[in-house]
Amino acid sequence: MKRIIAILSATLLVCLPLLPDTPVRVACVGNSVTFGAGIENQDEKYPAQLQAMLGEKYLVKNFGHSGATLLRKGHRPYNTLPEYKAALDFEPDIVIVHLGLNDTDPRNWPRFRDEFTRDYSHLIDTFRHLNPDTEIKICRMTPIFTGHRRFTSSTRDWFWQIQDAIKTAAEVNNVELIDLHTPLHRRPDLFPDALHPTGAGAAIIAETVYGAITGQYGKVEIAPIFSSGMVLQRHQPIRLWGTANANTETTVVLDGIERSTQTHGSGKWEVWFPAMEAGGPYSITIKNENKKIELQDILIGDVWLCSGQSNMEFKLRHAATADEDIPTANYPEIRLLNMQPIAYTNDIAWDKEVLQEINNLHYFRQTGWQRCTPGSAADFSAIAYHFGKSIHTETGVPVGLILNAVGGSPAEAWIDRLTLEHHPRLVGMFPDWNNNDYIHAWCRERATKNTELADNSSQRHPYHPAYLYEAGIQGITQFPIAGVIWYQGESNEQNVELHEVIFPTLVESWRKAWNLNLPFYYVQLSSMAMGRETWGYFRDSQRRLLSEVPNMGMAVSSDLGDSTDVHPRKKKQVGERLARLALHHTYGMKEMVPSGPLFREAEFKEGTVYVSFDFGEQLQTSDGKSLRAFELAEYPGLFYPATAEIEDNKIKVSSPEVNNPRFIRYGWSSYSDGNLINGEGLPASTFTTEQRSNKQK
């Protein structure tokens, strides 16, 4: 009998199919972004893409409802909707919650904000009540962009208050916080209505959630800014970072010092080393699981970021002194990182592959650090090269130069999006960009030409506000630097008053990003005759900004201009003048005169004006001739040519056409022929004593 039962049992086991493993159930709880509003293809909605990524071992369901609020007293509370009940009935093992966007509605957040964290806790508790082992992850909200109809009236500010409340909810309930905002805030091209992502945007959400669920981020990598041959900033803690699979150990060795860290759940790792003195070369080894990265020939010294538009980008091979500079450009302790664009903003239409790469923020090639040799220097910035050469030869310290400059770029393209979005004046630079008179007409015309083959109505361009920050600057802001040199302004000269807002905002943006009071040394616009009627005003505005923004310096270049070319070839002097500023102010070489004469004050006395200057020792003329380019006025704007002479190291100015002068200016013409210099041969800056009303600030 027992034998018969055993045979029957074996027969039944053979006949019955083997039950597959029960898949892990994943519930995607949320609003219209989770639901996939605006995405026609069901397979492109984020939960569907997440299912495809996770595979058959998981079962992913979409429980999103358009318009849902987290607030239980909101206009459409999620906990009253059928999707909520369906999600509970699903009995998920993992819950991904993305709610909060609709709580920015004025019907919700202003009235019930104090209940948000409690309501989020209640939602989490209802899933935990079903199964205490349920894994719950809540999300920072995806972005709302400036095109949203309520953006400036309320949503912009309430959005960030809710982001803070979501972070608090994660802490209070001890749940993982998934950051959906950071990877998408730089991608307005994926949000055609400023709120809902396209299928490509949903893919980024799915990839981010996939990483949070599986911890799979690939083998260890180090951030692209790091490579063999680089310079690391001296006297500041050294931070190295990168990515690897979550919860794995990454070990980094620098100069015999070893640091180990556990990779975060987000797939990010970082290690810190103590500050070091100038020196090298050193090596760095990074190990994690089955991969090892080795970096060689690393120096410790000073790193300078060299940025702006085409005059900073201008190559050494095209400079006036190229023939004598390039053959001698052998400096083993000067290292160059040349962040070259994949496409120049010439007067051509870019193909669709380039346009997509630009949308993907892949505008700059990853070139790696190079030693300064005749070959590498020839294709590097002429101004940056001469700046770095002067710093290195005067101090003996290794110098790293990061070139990130784009021809024609306006300053607003270099400012981070969050700063622009929250600036009362500059937020207006985003809407209807192609027809926005905040933007230089030339920039709009060139961008229109470059993007004329684009299919995406939200196609991006390097001249768009925030683009160059997002594509170039953002990735290096955790890399300590000594300071910045900057040459830009030609693409903002059409609105001097607006630039007086933009430029200080840019400086503040970068200093905040680096968390350093970075010295910022910039070039005053040069001279050009044709169609540059605003340049006198612009140059004086740049001079005035010296007294408004601390820790800055300005190199005058008006004596080096070309009457017909916006790209004067005399770059050596500009680089050396920038270096003078740094050597005097940053390196403490007070014997180094940092600048030409800068206007200090004017004394009006019996029809004559006496002008004194800072850095005005041994005033003289550059050509041995009489002083030129001084003008006087009794009434604002009504200037007449004046006679000027040097007297007791001041400038004495008078004009037979102005009996009672009240205003004086110098070097005002767009193509200035001013010839006032100091004993170091450095030129005086354009200036005026005429005050302008500027209510835009």
NORTA-V408583 format. One record per pair of residues at least 6 apart in sequence whose ideal C-beta (glycine too) atoms are under 6 Angstrom apart, sorted by sequence separation. I is the first residue (numbers start at 0). J is the second residue. D is the distance in Angstrom with one decimal. If there is no record, write none. Layout:
# NORTA-V408583
I;J;D  I;J;D
This chain:
# NORTA-V408583
27;33;5.2  38;44;5.3  41;47;6.0  77;83;5.5  102;108;5.3  127;133;5.9  190;196;5.7  210;216;5.6  231;237;5.5  243;249;5.5  262;268;4.4  305;311;6.0  369;375;4.4  419;425;4.9  420;426;5.7  461;467;5.7  510;516;5.9  545;551;5.9  561;567;4.3  582;588;4.5  620;626;6.0  632;638;4.3  676;682;5.4  68;75;5.5  71;78;5.9  126;133;5.2  147;154;5.9  169;176;4.0  189;196;5.2  251;258;5.1  285;292;4.2  342;349;5.4  391;398;4.6  459;466;5.8  491;498;4.4  510;517;5.3  560;567;5.2  601;608;5.4  602;609;4.5  643;650;5.3  644;651;5.3  666;673;3.7  67;75;5.5  68;76;5.6  189;197;5.1  260;268;5.4  376;384;5.4  390;398;5.3  450;458;4.9  545;553;5.7  559;567;5.4  583;591;4.7  630;638;4.1  665;673;6.0  675;683;4.1  35;44;3.1  50;59;4.0  66;75;4.7  126;135;5.9  250;259;4.5  284;293;5.3  428;437;4.8  582;591;4.7  601;610;5.0  643;652;4.6  49;59;5.2  67;77;4.2  189;199;5.5  260;270;5.3  427;437;6.0  433;443;5.5  450;460;5.7  524;534;5.5  559;569;4.2  583;593;3.7  630;640;5.9  631;641;4.5  143;154;5.7  189;200;3.5  248;259;5.7  249;260;5.6  283;294;4.3  342;353;4.8  387;398;4.6  600;611;5.7  630;641;5.5  641;652;4.9  642;653;5.9  123;135;5.5  239;251;5.7  258;270;4.0  579;591;5.8  599;611;4.9  629;641;4.6  46;59;5.2  249;262;5.9  282;295;5.1  387;400;4.7  506;519;5.2  524;537;5.5  559;572;5.9  580;593;4.9  599;612;5.5  641;654;4.0  446;460;4.2  524;538;5.3  579;593;5.1  599;613;5.1  629;643;4.2  46;61;3.9  143;158;5.6  247;262;5.1  341;356;5.9  523;538;5.2  597;612;6.0  639;654;5.2  64;80;4.9  256;272;6.0  280;296;4.7  281;297;4.6  446;462;4.9  596;612;3.7  597;613;4.6  245;262;5.5  280;297;5.9  383;400;5.0  411;428;5.5  556;573;5.3  597;614;5.8  626;643;4.0  639;656;4.2  64;82;4.6  222;240;5.5  279;297;5.8  280;298;6.0  523;541;4.9  596;614;5.8  639;657;5.5  27;46;4.2  222;241;5.4  243;262;4.6  245;264;4.9  249;268;4.5  251;270;4.7  253;272;5.3  279;298;3.8  383;402;5.6  596;615;4.3  666;685;4.0  62;82;4.4  183;203;5.9  221;241;4.0  279;299;5.5  442;462;4.6  594;614;4.8  182;203;5.3  220;241;5.0  245;266;5.5  278;299;5.3  665;686;5.5  220;242;5.1  277;299;5.4  340;362;5.5  380;402;5.0  554;576;3.9  592;614;5.9  62;85;6.0  139;162;5.8  277;300;5.0  554;577;4.9  629;652;5.0  631;654;4.6  664;687;3.6  62;86;4.1  219;243;4.1  242;266;5.0  275;299;4.7  633;657;5.4  179;204;5.8  242;267;5.9  243;268;5.7  338;363;4.4  339;364;5.1  663;688;5.4  216;242;5.2  631;657;4.3  633;659;5.1  662;688;5.2  254;281;4.8  618;645;5.0  662;689;4.6  179;207;5.9  216;244;5.4  552;580;3.5  633;661;5.5  34;63;3.2  36;65;5.2  60;89;5.8  69;98;4.0  73;102;6.0  215;244;5.9  240;269;4.0  337;366;5.3  631;660;4.2  33;63;3.0  69;99;5.6  214;244;5.8  219;249;5.9  253;283;5.1  409;439;6.0  523;553;5.3  618;648;5.6  632;662;4.3  34;65;5.4  214;245;3.2  239;270;5.4  525;556;4.4  526;557;4.7  25;57;5.6  70;102;5.3  74;106;4.8  94;126;5.1  137;169;5.6  214;246;5.9  252;284;4.6  336;368;5.1  518;550;5.3  519;551;4.8  520;552;4.5  521;553;5.8  522;554;5.0  523;555;5.2  525;557;5.8  552;584;5.9  631;663;5.5  68;101;4.8  69;102;5.6  238;271;5.4  409;442;5.4  527;560;5.6  22;56;5.7  23;57;4.9  24;58;5.1  25;59;4.4  26;60;5.8  27;61;5.3  28;62;5.1  29;63;4.5  31;65;3.8  68;102;5.0  73;107;4.4  177;211;4.8  251;285;5.2  334;368;5.1  335;369;5.1  483;517;5.6  516;550;5.7  522;556;5.5  525;559;5.9  526;560;2.9  528;562;4.2  630;664;5.2  22;57;5.5  66;101;5.6  236;271;5.5  237;272;4.2  429;464;5.8  482;517;5.2  525;560;3.9  22;58;4.2  26;62;5.6  250;286;4.8  335;371;5.7  428;464;4.7  476;512;4.1  482;518;3.8  483;519;5.0  484;520;5.1  485;521;4.2  486;522;4.1  488;524;4.9  629;665;5.3  30;67;4.5  70;107;5.3  137;174;5.7  476;513;5.6  628;665;5.7  141;179;5.0  142;180;5.9  236;274;5.4  249;287;4.3  333;371;3.8  527;565;5.8  611;649;5.1  628;666;4.8  68;107;5.7  72;111;4.8  90;129;6.0  135;174;4.8  136;175;4.5  138;177;4.6  139;178;4.9  235;274;5.5  331;370;5.8  100;140;5.5  139;179;5.6  234;274;5.3  247;287;5.7  335;375;5.4  555;595;5.3  609;649;5.1  610;650;4.3  70;111;5.0  93;134;4.6  94;135;4.7  95;136;5.4  96;137;4.6  97;138;4.1  99;140;4.8  136;177;5.3  138;179;4.8  139;180;4.5  142;183;5.4  247;288;5.7  330;371;4.3  492;533;4.9  495;536;4.8  499;540;5.7  141;183;5.4  142;184;4.6  337;379;5.7  495;537;5.3  506;548;5.7  525;567;5.5  609;651;5.8  144;187;5.0  329;372;6.0  628;671;5.8  233;277;4.9  243;287;4.7  335;379;5.2  608;652;4.5  628;672;5.8  328;373;4.9  419;464;5.4  492;537;4.8  495;540;4.9  503;548;5.0  627;672;5.4  628;673;3.6  144;190;5.5  147;193;4.2  419;465;5.7  607;653;4.8  71;118;4.9  146;193;3.6  147;194;5.9  326;373;5.9  627;674;5.4  70;118;5.6  105;153;5.6  116;164;5.6  325;373;5.0  328;376;3.7  442;490;5.5  69;118;5.9  108;157;4.6  115;164;4.7  119;168;3.9  123;172;4.9  144;193;4.0  416;465;4.0  69;119;5.9  216;266;3.2  412;462;5.6  103;154;4.7  116;167;5.3  143;194;5.7  439;490;5.0  522;573;5.9  116;168;5.1  120;172;5.6  325;377;5.1  606;658;5.7  608;660;5.5  622;674;5.5  409;462;5.9  411;464;4.6  415;468;4.9  621;674;4.6  103;157;4.5  333;387;5.2  412;466;5.2  413;467;5.0  414;468;5.9  439;493;5.1  620;674;4.5  635;689;5.7  103;158;5.3  412;467;4.3  413;468;5.4  608;663;5.0  621;676;4.8  210;266;5.5  405;461;5.4  520;577;5.1  603;660;5.9  619;676;6.0  28;86;5.5  333;391;5.4  102;161;5.7  408;467;5.9  26;86;4.7  520;580;4.5  617;677;5.9  315;376;5.5  316;377;4.3  520;581;6.0  616;677;5.8  617;678;2.9  99;161;4.7  315;377;5.5  344;406;5.7  405;467;6.0  601;663;5.4  615;677;5.8  616;678;5.3  26;89;5.5  318;381;4.0  344;407;5.1  614;677;5.9  33;97;5.4  221;285;5.7  314;378;5.6  315;379;5.9  26;91;3.7  332;397;4.2  333;398;5.0  334;399;4.8  335;400;5.4  336;401;4.6  337;402;5.1  338;403;4.4  99;165;5.9  233;299;4.9  315;381;4.2  24;91;4.6  227;294;4.8  233;300;5.8  518;585;5.0  24;92;5.0  25;93;4.6  26;94;4.9  27;95;5.1  28;96;4.7  29;97;3.9  30;98;5.9  219;287;3.5  227;295;4.6  228;296;5.0  229;297;5.7  230;298;4.8  231;299;5.4  313;381;5.5  403;471;4.7  23;92;4.9  29;98;5.7  227;296;5.5  311;380;5.7  315;384;5.2  30;100;5.7  230;300;4.9  232;302;4.9  30;101;5.6  219;290;5.0  221;292;5.8  311;382;5.8  218;290;4.2  230;302;5.4  136;211;5.8  305;380;5.7  424;500;5.3  489;565;6.0  410;487;5.8  305;383;3.8  409;490;4.3  410;491;5.3  596;677;5.3  409;491;5.5  595;677;5.6  407;490;5.7  595;681;3.4  592;679;4.6  595;682;4.5  596;683;4.0  597;684;5.7  601;688;5.3  595;683;5.2  598;686;3.8  411;501;5.6  414;504;6.0  418;508;4.7  410;501;4.8  414;505;5.0  312;404;4.1  410;502;5.9  413;505;5.8  311;404;4.0  415;508;5.2  484;577;5.0  312;406;5.6  414;508;4.9  301;396;5.5  305;400;5.7  410;505;5.5  300;396;4.9  300;397;3.0  301;398;5.6  302;399;4.0  303;400;5.7  304;401;4.9  305;402;5.0  306;403;5.1  307;404;5.0  309;406;3.5  300;398;5.7  306;404;5.3  308;406;5.7  386;484;5.8  298;397;4.1  308;407;5.9  354;453;5.1  308;408;4.8  349;449;5.1  344;445;5.7  358;459;5.4  346;448;5.9  357;459;5.7  348;451;4.8  230;334;4.9  348;452;5.2  228;334;5.7  362;470;4.3  363;471;5.3  562;670;5.1  32;141;5.5  360;469;5.9  557;666;5.9  360;470;4.5  95;208;5.6  557;671;4.6  277;396;4.8  277;397;6.0  558;682;4.3  555;682;4.9  555;684;5.0  535;667;4.0  338;471;6.0  534;669;4.2  532;669;5.9  531;669;4.0  229;368;4.2  228;368;4.0  226;367;4.1  223;365;5.0  226;368;5.0  528;670;3.8  542;684;4.9  527;670;5.8  526;670;4.5  542;686;5.9  526;671;4.9  539;685;5.2  538;685;4.0  539;686;5.8  539;687;5.4  535;685;6.0  48;201;6.0  48;202;5.5  43;198;3.1  45;201;4.0  49;205;4.3  44;201;5.9  48;205;3.9  52;209;4.6  37;195;4.5  43;201;5.9  36;195;5.0  45;204;4.4  49;208;5.6  38;198;5.3  45;205;4.8  230;397;5.5  230;399;2.9  188;358;4.6  311;486;4.0  304;480;5.4  310;486;4.8  302;480;4.5  303;481;5.6  307;485;5.0  302;481;5.8  303;482;5.8  304;483;4.8  305;484;5.2  306;485;5.7  307;486;4.2  308;487;4.7  301;481;4.1  307;487;3.5  385;571;5.0  389;575;5.4  382;570;5.0  386;574;4.2  390;578;5.5  381;570;3.7  385;574;2.8  389;578;3.5  393;582;5.7  385;575;5.6  382;573;5.1  386;577;4.9  382;574;4.3  386;578;4.9  500;695;5.9  496;693;5.2  496;695;5.0  235;479;4.3  232;479;3.9  232;480;6.0  319;568;4.1  318;568;5.6  319;569;5.1  224;475;5.1  320;571;4.9  318;570;4.4  313;566;5.9  224;478;5.0  191;457;5.9  188;455;5.7  188;457;4.4  188;459;5.2  145;429;4.1  185;469;4.2
